[in-house]
Amino acid sequence: MPAESTDEYSPIAEFYDHVIPYRDRPDVAFYVECALQSGGPVLELGCGTGRVLIPTARAGLEIIGLDPSPAMLAVCQRKLDHEPPEVRSKVRLVQGAIQQFDLPERFRLVTLPFRPFQHLLTVEDQLTSLAVIRRHLADRGCLVLDVFNPSLPHLAGSEKEPPVASVEPEFILPDGRRVLRRHRVVAKDLFRQIIEVELIYDITYPDGRREQALHRTQLRYFFRFELEHLLVRSGFEIEALYADYDRAPYGSKYPGELIFVTRKA
Ligand SMILES: C[S@@+](CC[C@H](N)C(=O)[O-])C[C@H]1O[C@@H](n2cnc3c(N)ncnc32)[C@H](O)[C@@H]1O
């Protein structure tokens, strides 16, 4: 993990799997299908709580999950502890960062589901990470990653307007706590292509007590050709670019996602 990193996911790791836009994200079947096509072994970078990793292991694939966040990995491990031995035996969790991991295995597939690549804020980090990933791929192995396609109207929104927090549907934890989450963009750096997002979790206990948890994160946004050039420069061939996890092609909806399916050249 880079020396300056702190575990920004720590305050919200226990909520992550219950957040409705995360829980209902329609990407799991897509990533499991990529894993099945590759035949494994799979390396998932930024595996978090195992939202994608565990279904991949259940599908019978060997998978290593890497993440810098001890809190997210702890949630993943707790979930794995409830899986049958044949699923648990397929998984290994490693604490580490995309920029500087070193594993002895070589993988048929490396994935970064749900935007871990956007935590790499500088071109230096992005190029270093792609070189590390390439080194861990078997010959002609695949790299699949997604980032959001930046919405130009959203980016062009007036700097003078106070940022408005959008409220999401409430969710209830197994212990009865109710959580209402709001999110807002608190800063946009149009030169470094970084947005800073604040996710505020308002928690109400069954006895009425209230608490707040905060997740602040910086995300690097990428334009289509920028990421394409970066991947090609780093020794990857682009096999497909999708706007959604149903494999709708890039350009079929706006803004959509940028889902790159690439192969080690
Ligand atoms: C939005 S979550 C996605 C988690 C999981 N892939 C999923 O689909 O639910 C982003 C994850 O990226 C991880 N992450 C952040 N910086 C990273 C880095 N430098 N290397 C690897 N993972 C990183 C975070 O700890 C977090 O678990």
The ligand as a Gaussian input file, in Angstrom:
#p B3LYP/6-31G(d) Opt

LIG

0 1
 C      -16.080000       0.822000      -5.185000
 S      -15.105000      -0.381000      -4.370000
 C      -15.296000      -1.788000      -5.438000
 C      -15.144000      -3.084000      -4.662000
 C      -15.478000      -4.335000      -5.460000
 N      -14.623000      -4.510000      -6.615000
 C      -16.923000      -4.329000      -5.901000
 O      -17.159000      -4.427000      -7.106000
 O      -17.823000      -4.221000      -5.064000
 C      -13.460000       0.131000      -4.749000
 C      -12.417000      -0.707000      -4.055000
 O      -11.142000      -0.329000      -4.551000
 C      -10.238000      -0.424000      -3.482000
 N       -9.044000       0.374000      -3.785000
 C       -8.844000       1.689000      -3.563000
 N       -7.595000       2.032000      -3.928000
 C       -6.995000       0.909000      -4.391000
 C       -5.690000       0.591000      -4.868000
 N       -4.754000       1.515000      -4.978000
 N       -5.432000      -0.698000      -5.208000
 C       -6.400000      -1.655000      -5.113000
 N       -7.642000      -1.408000      -4.667000
 C       -7.934000      -0.156000      -4.306000
 C      -11.004000       0.073000      -2.274000
 O      -10.412000      -0.323000      -1.052000
 C      -12.369000      -0.551000      -2.535000
 O      -12.496000      -1.800000      -1.914000

